[in-house]
Amino acid sequence: MTKDIRLIATDMDGTLLNDGREISPENIKAIQAAIEQGIEVAVATGRDYTEAVMPLKEAGLRLPLVCVNGAEVRERDGGIIHQQVLTYEDFLMMQGILEEEELYYEVYTTKGAYSNNAKRGLDVIVDLLVNTGKFGSYDEVMSLAEERFAEGAINMTEDYNALLQQEDVELFKILAFTEDDEKRNRAKQRLTRKMDVAVSSSAKENLEITHISATKGEGIRQLSRHFNIPVENMMVIGDNFNDVSMMKTAGYSVAMGNAEEEVKQICDEITDENVNAGVAKAINKILGVKK
């Protein structure tokens, strides 16, 4: 092993997943090799638990998860390690700002993710796919986006307020979206000026809004405490701005070849793109595997 890495945390979309939203055989093999050498491997994603475990199950992997950008941390068996929710009063303030700026938004809750507009929901996932992958046609992107709803990753509701006032429903995150740069930037400025929230992005046209203490950086700190592994002995891999907090927290950070340029600049190393098993190459380098 070339570095004293005891835990590896990888982002999902645009990082661990290829353009078919699957984990490649190369990535699976590298993760299994790391685990066999006693290294903990976790996923840190903006997805909620339900949507995050789908590609892991398909790949035959059971890994700890930092979900909804750090708002929830789970053990490999799904047990809850940590949760950080927003209040209903927080939601009302965010709702006012987002609707005034005409941003479509989804809510990520303890009971799953919800949309109140299926067409706009498709726009969000198309945006994510376009910005984290390379596709042959728009039809291919739309087909993958439609799977998100068909698989139950996103639920439908007519009324966010009624949903969030249910006793057993708590709010983890709001995912907001607009193609209008001015409105999106103004909404971000208003949110951060008026509220103690963390606002990041997983694609060019969205905002991911969580509690100020719910970031991927805080998520890997929770894993650090849970596994008794210092953050200095962690390696993180990612591609976008919602990965920055964990890149600044971990002892070693790796940017994907397809990462945003600003993300590459803060990382210790740059690996290959997600379509070329960049995660596997980064892990194999740490393990000292020669190709």
C-alpha positions as CSV (number, residue, x, y, z in Angstrom):
1,M,0.0,0.0,0.0
2,T,1.5,3.3,-1.1
3,K,-0.3,5.5,1.5
4,D,-1.7,4.9,5.0
5,I,-5.3,5.1,3.8
6,R,-7.8,3.3,6.0
7,L,-11.1,4.6,4.6
8,I,-12.0,5.5,1.0
9,A,-15.2,7.6,0.3
10,T,-16.3,8.0,-3.2
11,D,-19.0,10.2,-4.8
12,M,-21.6,8.4,-6.9
13,D,-22.9,10.3,-10.0
14,G,-20.1,11.3,-12.3
15,T,-17.6,9.3,-10.2
16,L,-18.3,5.8,-9.1
17,L,-21.1,5.3,-11.7
18,N,-20.6,5.2,-15.5
19,D,-22.9,6.9,-18.0
20,G,-25.4,4.0,-17.7
21,R,-25.6,4.9,-13.9
22,E,-23.9,1.5,-13.1
23,I,-20.8,0.5,-11.2
24,S,-18.3,-0.9,-13.7
25,P,-16.7,-4.4,-13.1
26,E,-13.3,-2.6,-12.7
27,N,-14.7,-0.4,-10.0
28,I,-16.3,-3.4,-8.2
29,K,-13.1,-5.4,-8.3
30,A,-11.0,-2.5,-6.9
31,I,-13.5,-1.9,-4.1
32,Q,-13.5,-5.5,-3.2
33,A,-9.7,-5.6,-3.2
34,A,-9.5,-2.6,-0.9
35,I,-12.0,-4.2,1.5
36,E,-10.0,-7.4,1.5
37,Q,-6.9,-5.4,2.6
38,G,-8.9,-4.1,5.6
39,I,-9.8,-0.7,4.1
40,E,-13.3,0.6,4.7
41,V,-15.0,1.8,1.5
42,A,-18.0,4.1,1.6
43,V,-20.2,6.1,-0.8
44,A,-20.8,9.8,-0.2
45,T,-23.7,11.1,-2.4
46,G,-26.3,13.7,-2.8
47,R,-28.8,10.9,-3.4
48,D,-31.1,9.7,-0.6
49,Y,-30.7,6.2,0.9
50,T,-33.3,4.6,-1.4
51,E,-31.8,5.9,-4.6
52,A,-28.2,5.3,-3.4
53,V,-28.5,1.6,-2.6
54,M,-30.0,0.7,-6.0
55,P,-26.7,0.6,-8.0
56,L,-24.9,-0.9,-5.0
57,K,-27.3,-3.8,-4.9
58,E,-27.0,-4.3,-8.6
59,A,-23.2,-4.5,-8.1
60,G,-23.4,-6.9,-5.2
61,L,-21.9,-4.3,-2.8
62,R,-22.9,-3.4,0.7
63,L,-21.1,-0.2,1.8
64,P,-21.6,2.5,4.4
65,L,-23.3,5.6,3.0
66,V,-23.1,9.3,3.4
67,C,-26.5,10.3,1.9
68,V,-28.2,13.5,0.9
69,N,-24.9,15.4,1.1
70,G,-24.2,14.4,4.7
71,A,-27.7,14.9,6.1
72,E,-27.8,11.1,6.8
73,V,-25.1,8.6,7.4
74,R,-25.8,4.8,7.4
75,E,-23.9,1.6,8.1
76,R,-23.5,-1.0,5.4
77,D,-26.6,-2.8,6.7
78,G,-28.7,0.3,6.5
79,G,-28.5,1.2,10.2
80,I,-28.6,4.9,10.9
81,I,-25.4,6.4,12.3
82,H,-26.4,10.1,12.1
83,Q,-29.2,12.4,10.8
84,Q,-29.3,16.2,10.5
85,V,-32.7,17.6,9.5
86,L,-34.1,21.0,8.6
87,T,-37.1,22.4,10.5
88,Y,-40.5,23.1,8.9
89,E,-39.8,26.8,9.6
90,D,-36.6,26.5,7.6
91,F,-38.6,25.0,4.8
92,L,-41.1,27.8,4.7
93,M,-38.3,30.4,4.4
94,M,-36.6,28.4,1.7
95,Q,-39.9,27.8,-0.1
96,G,-40.6,31.6,-0.2
97,I,-37.2,32.4,-1.7
98,L,-37.3,29.6,-4.3
99,E,-40.8,30.3,-5.4
100,E,-40.1,34.1,-5.7
101,E,-37.1,33.3,-7.9
102,E,-39.2,30.7,-9.8
103,L,-37.0,27.7,-9.2
104,Y,-38.4,24.2,-9.4
105,Y,-37.5,22.1,-6.4
106,E,-37.8,18.6,-4.9
107,V,-37.7,17.7,-1.2
108,Y,-35.6,14.9,0.2
109,T,-37.1,13.5,3.4
110,T,-36.9,10.7,5.9
111,K,-39.6,9.0,3.9
112,G,-37.9,9.4,0.5
113,A,-37.6,12.1,-2.2
114,Y,-40.6,13.9,-3.6
115,S,-41.5,16.0,-6.6
116,N,-44.7,17.9,-7.2
117,N,-44.1,18.1,-11.0
118,A,-43.1,15.0,-13.0
119,K,-42.1,17.0,-16.1
120,R,-39.8,19.3,-14.1
121,G,-38.5,16.3,-12.2
122,L,-37.4,14.7,-15.5
123,D,-35.6,18.0,-16.4
124,V,-33.6,17.7,-13.2
125,I,-32.3,14.2,-13.8
126,V,-31.6,15.0,-17.5
127,D,-29.5,18.0,-16.3
128,L,-27.6,15.8,-13.9
129,L,-26.9,13.1,-16.5
130,V,-25.9,15.5,-19.2
131,N,-23.4,17.2,-16.8
132,T,-22.0,14.0,-15.4
133,G,-21.7,11.8,-18.5
134,K,-21.4,11.5,-22.3
135,F,-24.3,10.1,-24.2
136,G,-25.0,9.3,-27.8
137,S,-28.5,10.9,-27.9
138,Y,-31.1,12.9,-26.0
139,D,-33.4,9.8,-26.2
140,E,-30.8,7.8,-24.3
141,V,-30.6,10.4,-21.5
142,M,-34.4,10.7,-21.3
143,S,-34.8,6.9,-21.0
144,L,-32.4,6.8,-18.1
145,A,-34.2,9.8,-16.5
146,E,-37.6,8.1,-16.8
147,E,-36.2,5.1,-15.0
148,R,-35.7,7.3,-11.9
149,F,-39.5,7.6,-11.5
150,A,-40.3,4.1,-12.7
151,E,-37.9,2.6,-10.0
152,G,-39.6,4.7,-7.3
153,A,-36.5,6.8,-6.6
154,I,-38.7,9.9,-6.7
155,N,-42.3,9.9,-5.3
156,M,-45.0,12.3,-6.3
157,T,-46.9,14.6,-4.0
158,E,-49.4,17.4,-4.7
159,D,-48.5,19.4,-1.6
160,Y,-45.0,19.7,-0.1
161,N,-46.4,21.6,3.0
162,A,-48.9,18.9,3.8
163,L,-46.2,16.2,3.4
164,L,-43.7,18.0,5.7
165,Q,-46.3,18.6,8.4
166,Q,-46.8,14.8,8.8
167,E,-45.4,13.7,12.2
168,D,-43.1,11.0,10.8
169,V,-41.7,13.1,7.9
170,E,-38.5,15.2,8.4
171,L,-36.7,17.3,5.8
172,F,-33.1,16.4,4.8
173,K,-32.5,18.5,1.7
174,I,-34.0,20.6,-1.1
175,L,-32.8,20.1,-4.6
176,A,-33.6,23.2,-6.6
177,F,-33.2,23.7,-10.4
178,T,-33.3,26.5,-13.0
179,E,-31.5,27.1,-16.3
180,D,-31.5,30.9,-15.4
181,D,-28.1,31.6,-14.0
182,E,-29.2,35.0,-12.6
183,K,-32.2,33.6,-10.7
184,R,-30.2,30.6,-9.4
185,N,-27.3,32.8,-8.2
186,R,-29.7,35.3,-6.6
187,A,-31.5,32.5,-4.8
188,K,-28.2,31.1,-3.5
189,Q,-27.2,34.5,-2.2
190,R,-30.6,35.1,-0.5
191,L,-30.5,31.6,1.1
192,T,-27.0,31.9,2.5
193,R,-27.6,35.5,3.6
194,K,-30.9,34.9,5.5
195,M,-30.3,31.3,6.8
196,D,-27.8,29.0,8.3
197,V,-27.8,26.5,5.4
198,A,-25.2,24.8,3.2
199,V,-25.8,25.4,-0.5
200,S,-23.7,23.4,-3.0
201,S,-24.2,22.0,-6.5
202,S,-24.0,18.6,-8.1
203,A,-24.6,19.9,-11.7
204,K,-24.3,23.3,-13.4
205,E,-28.0,24.2,-13.1
206,N,-29.0,23.0,-9.6
207,L,-28.7,24.0,-5.9
208,E,-28.5,21.4,-3.1
209,I,-29.7,23.0,0.1
210,T,-29.1,21.2,3.5
211,H,-28.6,22.1,7.1
212,I,-25.4,24.1,7.7
213,S,-24.0,21.0,9.5
214,A,-25.0,18.6,6.7
215,T,-22.2,18.4,4.2
216,K,-20.2,15.5,2.8
217,G,-17.3,16.8,4.9
218,E,-19.3,16.4,8.0
219,G,-20.5,13.1,6.7
220,I,-17.0,11.7,6.5
221,R,-16.3,13.1,10.0
222,Q,-19.2,11.0,11.3
223,L,-17.7,7.9,9.6
224,S,-14.3,8.9,11.1
225,R,-15.9,8.8,14.6
226,H,-17.9,5.6,13.8
227,F,-15.0,3.6,12.5
228,N,-12.4,5.3,14.7
229,I,-10.3,6.3,11.7
230,P,-8.7,9.7,11.6
231,V,-9.8,11.9,8.7
232,E,-6.0,12.2,7.8
233,N,-6.2,8.5,6.9
234,M,-9.1,8.9,4.5
235,M,-9.1,9.3,0.7
236,V,-12.1,10.8,-1.0
237,I,-12.9,10.8,-4.7
238,G,-15.4,13.2,-6.5
239,D,-16.2,15.4,-9.4
240,N,-18.4,18.3,-8.4
241,F,-18.8,21.2,-6.0
242,N,-20.8,19.2,-3.4
243,D,-17.7,17.1,-3.0
244,V,-15.5,20.0,-2.0
245,S,-16.2,19.9,1.7
246,M,-15.0,16.3,2.0
247,M,-12.0,17.0,-0.2
248,K,-11.0,19.7,2.2
249,T,-11.6,17.4,5.2
250,A,-9.9,14.2,4.1
251,G,-6.2,13.6,4.3
252,Y,-6.0,12.8,0.6
253,S,-8.3,13.9,-2.2
254,V,-8.7,12.7,-5.8
255,A,-10.6,14.5,-8.6
256,M,-12.1,12.6,-11.5
257,G,-10.8,13.4,-15.0
258,N,-14.3,14.7,-15.8
259,A,-14.4,16.9,-12.6
260,E,-15.0,20.6,-12.7
261,E,-11.7,22.5,-13.1
262,E,-12.1,24.3,-9.8
263,V,-12.5,20.9,-8.1
264,K,-9.4,19.5,-9.8
265,Q,-7.4,22.5,-8.5
266,I,-8.0,21.7,-4.8
267,C,-7.2,18.0,-5.0
268,D,-4.0,16.1,-4.5
269,E,-4.4,14.0,-7.6
270,I,-6.5,13.6,-10.7
271,T,-7.6,10.2,-11.9
272,D,-9.3,9.0,-15.1
273,E,-12.9,9.8,-16.1
274,N,-15.9,8.0,-14.7
275,V,-16.4,6.3,-18.1
276,N,-12.9,4.8,-17.8
277,A,-13.1,3.4,-14.3
278,G,-11.3,6.3,-12.7
279,V,-12.3,5.2,-9.2
280,A,-10.7,1.8,-9.8
281,K,-7.5,3.4,-11.0
282,A,-7.3,5.7,-7.9
283,I,-7.9,2.8,-5.5
284,N,-5.5,0.5,-7.3
285,K,-2.8,3.2,-7.1
286,I,-3.3,3.4,-3.3
287,L,-3.2,-0.4,-3.1
288,G,0.0,-0.5,-5.1
289,V,-1.6,-2.6,-7.9
290,K,0.4,-2.4,-11.0
291,K,-1.3,-2.4,-14.4
